[in-house]
């Protein structure tokens, strides 16, 4: 496939070719004057020029005619070199063919053809001037052919590089579009997963509290007719449940966009969480940190949510006012939340629909971490999230 040539290089080629043809015509007039040979020379030159122009017209329609064109032009130049009385200057016409070959033909055949021009011009020159002078003329014209052919080859390589760069730019643009589409799908999937987690956390916390509020309100309504004196404690319980639900909703909202994660990372976000209304005055947490490696944003966010869920479970179920959080921010990376509370039967809790346990495991799996929960009645609970090694995470 012939590459498109830039207009500037096209103009340079036609300018050089016109200069070569013009020089050959002027030399013919000077060399032959009124000699009968002038008609033959100008006729052959006209045929060369006509073929050149015809090739220029047909170049945009394909290259099937090009080998025939090269063969005819070679024969015409060879015939001009056989004219008597010092016609060596016609050898310069091979330079035009050399440029065309380097611009349009496959490289190896083009080089072979350009190399063939040397013996083709040497034979008639040796017949005119003898072997020694023919060698000198052949070397001069071969050097001119090589110089102009090198320029044409450099021009062709530049056009090929430009075409390659354009193709790469197109591929890069397509890859960018595919990446943007993939990122959009990933964001949609992440949003869907987050909505799923939120729905499950709501069910595991605020939804159950609201359901208890409904039961308390129904009980108060029934007691209003049967035993009005007992309504007061039910209303007090209803108020406590409302306060608890409000606190749970506030905590859940604060966990959706923890401010510390967007800035300084996981550790400031945890400190902010522990100082918040959900845990301050309710749970004393010993926060221990080793190392200072910063994790990926998604890792920090999921670890934050795992820690928040584990600490909420301590407040609700452990029956103690103390817990510990240990962060190991160096290889191997891990996080532990531990309490010495009443503990529970892990399998029974999972079978009973304790959604927070499965949500923590899902969040750990999303970031390539492994979650382990160790607990038993009376022995407290330890939740450990540890980053899987590359070979394990890649299975």
N, C-alpha and C positions, 0 to 999 in steps of 0.2 A: 504494500500500500504506500502510495506516494504521500509524503507529509506536505501540508500546506506551507508555502514559503512566505516569509514576511515581505511586505512590499519593498522595504528598503534593500534587502538582499536581492530581490528580484530585479530591482533597478540597477544595482551594481553589476549583476550578471549580464543583463542586456547591454549596458554601457560598455563593459569590457569586450563583449562579443562584437558589438558594432565597431569598436575601435580596431579590433583585429581584422574584420572584413574590410573596413575602410583602408587600413594600411596595406592589405593585400592588393586592393584595387589600384591605389596610387603607385605602388611598386610595379604593378603590371604595366601601367601607362608609361612609367619612367623607363622600365626595362625594355619594352617592346616597341614603344612609339608607333611608327607607321608600319611596323613589321606585320606580316600576315598572321603571326602568332598571337597578336593582340586580340583578335576576334575569338580564337580558341580559348585564350585565357579568360577573357571576360564572360564568355559563354559558360565555361565551367564554374567560374565564380558566381554567376547568376544562378546556376543550378544549385550550388551550395547554399546561397542565401534563400532561395525559394524553399528548399527542404527545411532550412532552419525556421523560417516563418511558419511553414505548414506544421512542423512539430510543435511550435509554440501554440498554435490553434488547437491541436489535438491533445495537448498535454493534460488538459482538464477532463478529458473523456476516457482516460485510461492509459496504460503503457504498453499495450500489445504491439503497437506499431514501432516502439522504440528500437528494438534490435534491428529491424529492417532499416530504420533511419540511420543508425550508427554504421551499418554495413555500407549503405549507399554513400554517406558522407566520406567514409574512409576511402572508398574507391575513387571518388571525385578528387580528394586531396592527393591521393597517390598518382592519379592521372596528371594533375597540375605539376607535381614534382618531376614528371618525365618530360616536361616541356624543355626545349633546349635553351641555351644562352643564359645561364645563371638564374634558375628559378628556385633556389633553395629557400627563399623567404616564404614560399607557400607552406612550409612545414609548421609555421606558426598557427595554421588553421587547426592542427591537431589539438591545440590548447583549448579551443572551444569545445571540441568533443570530449576532452579530458574533464573539463568542468561539468559538462552535462552528465557524463558517466558517473562522476562522484556524487552528483546531486540526486540521481534518480535510479541507478542500477544497484543491485546487491554489491556489497563491498568487494568481495573476492573477484567476481567476474570483472568489476570495474577496474581493479588494479591490474588484472591480467591484460585487459584491453589497452590501458594506458602504457603498460610495459611493451605491448606489441607494436605501438607506434614507432618506437626507436628503430627496430630493424626495418620497418616499412619505409621510413624516411632515409635510412642509411643506404639502401640499395640504389635508389635513383641518384642520391648525392654522390655515391662512389662512382657511378657511371659518368657523372658530370665533372667531378673534381679529383678523383682518385681517392684511395683509401684513407690516406692521412688527413687530408682536408675534410673528407666526409665524416671521419670520426670527430673532428673538432666541431663541425656544424651540428652533428647529431647530438653531441653532448650539450651544446648551447640550447638547442631547441627542446631537448629532453628536460633540461633544468627549468625552462620556462613552463613546459607542460606540468612538471611536478609542482612548481610554485603555485600556479593557478588551480591545479587539481587539489592541492592541500587547502587552499582557501575555500574551495567548494565543499570539501569534506568537512572542514571546520564549521562551515555554515550549516551543512546538513546535520552534524552532531548537535549544534546549538538548537536547531528546530526539533530534533528528536528529544533533547532534554526538556525543551519547553512543553512539548506534547506530553512527555512523561510526567512533568510537574503538574500539568493541567489534569491528567488522569488521577494522579495522587491526590490533588486537591478535591476532585470529585469524589474519590473514595473516602477521603477524610470527612467531607461534608455528609456523605451517606452514613458513615460510621457515627458522626456526631448526632445525626438525626435518630439513628437507631439507639444510641446511648441515651438521648433525651427521652425517647419513648420508653426505654427500659427503666430509667429513673422515675418517670411518671407512674409506670406500673408498680415499681417498688414503693413509691410514696403512697399510692392507693392501697397496696397490700399492708403497709405499715399502719396506715390510718385504720384500716379494717381490723387489724390485729389489736390495735389500741382500743378501738371501740368494744371489741370482744372482751378484752381484759377489764375495761371499765364496767361493762355490763355485769361481769362475773363478780367484780369487787363490790359493786353496788348490791348485788344479790346477797353477798356474803356478809355485808355490814349494814348499810343504811336500810336496805329493804327489809331485813329481819327486824330491825328496830322499829320501823314504821308499822310492820305487821303487829308487833307487840303493842304499839300505840293504839292500833285499831281494836285489839282485844281489850285493852284497858278502857277505852272509850265505851265499848259495848257493855263491859261489866258495870261501869259507872251509870250508864243509862238504865240497866236492869235494876241496880240497887236504889236508884232514885225513887222508885215506886215501892220497893219492898223494905229497904232499910236505909233511909236518907242519911243516917249518921255514919254509915260506912262509905258514903260517896267521897268524903274528903280524902282519905288515904289513896283511893283510886285516882282521884284528880292529881294528888301529889305525885303518884307514880307516873301518871300520864305526862306531867310536866318534866319529870326527870328523863323520861324516854325522849321527849321532844328535844330537850337540851342535848342528850346523847346523840340523837340523829343529826342535829345541827352541827355538833362538833365533828361527827364523822364525815358529813358532807363538806365542811370546811377543810378538813384534813385531806379529803380526796381531791378537792379542787386545788389545794396547794401542791399536791403531789403531781398534778397534771403538768404544771410548768414550774418546777422548782427553780427559783432564781439563782441559787448558787451554782447549779450545773452549767448554766449559760456563761458564767464568769470564771470563777476560780476552780470549779470542779466538784468532785464527789464529796470530799471532806468538808468544805464549807456548807454544802447543801445538807449534809447529815447534822452538822452542828446547829444549823438553822431549824431543822426539823425537831431536834431534841429540845430546843429552846422555845418551841411553839406551844400553843395552848393544849394540844393533845397529850403531851408528855410532861411538860413542866409542872412540877408539883404532884405529879401522879407516878412517874417512873424515874428513878435515878439510874442513868446509863453511864457506865465507864467506857469511854471511847479511847481505844488504843490504836496507834498507827505506826507501822514500820515501813520504811522506804518512801520514795516520793515520785514514783513513776506515774505519769498521767495516762489514763486510759482513753480509749476511743469514746466519743460522746454517747453512742448507743450503749456501750458497756456501762458507763457511769450512770446513765439514766436507769437501766434495768437493775443494776445493783442497788441503787437508791430505793427503787420501788420494792425490791426484795427485802431490804432492811426495814423499810417502813411497815410492810406487811407483817414481818416477823415480830417487830416491836409492838404492833397493835395486838397481835395474838398474845403477847406477854401480858399486856394490860387487861385483856378480856378473860384469859383462861388460866394464866399461870398462878395467880393468887399471891404474887410477890411484888415488891416495889423496887426491885433492883434487877439490872441486866447488864450485859457487857457487849460491846461491839468491837471486834478486832479487824483491822484492815492490814493486809500484807501487800503493800504496793511495790513489790520487787519480786523477781522470779524466785519461786513459783508464786503466782498471783492468787490470793484467796481472800475471803471475807467470812467472818463467823459472827453470829448473834447467839448468845447463850443466856439462859436463866436457870435458877435453881428452884423453880416452882414445882407445881404438882405433877407436871408431865401428863402423858396420855398414851393410849394405845394407838399407834400410828395407823395401822391398817384399819382399825375401826373408824378413826377419824376420816380417812379417805373414803371408806365405804359409806360413811354417813353423809357424804356430800359437802365436806369442808372445802369449799372452792378455793380459799386462799392458799392451801397447800399446792394444788395443781397449778394455780396461777404463778406461784413462785418458781415451780419447776419449768413451766413454759417460758417464763422470762429468762431464766438461766440458759435454756436450750437455744433461745433465739440468738444469743451472743456467743455461743460456743463454750459455755461454762457448764459444769456439772454441779447439781444441787443435791446435798445429802442432809437428811433430817434424822437425828438420833434422839430418841425420847422413849421414856417408859414411865408408868405411873409412879410418882414419888421421887423420880430421879432427874427432874428438870428436862429442858429441851435445848438442843444445839442444832442450829441451822448453819450449814457450811456450803458456800459457793466457791468453787475452784475452777480456774481456767484450764481447759483441756490442753495437753501438749499438742503441737501441730500434727503429729502422726495420728493421734487419737481423734482429734477434731476433724481430720480429713477423711475418716472412714465413712 
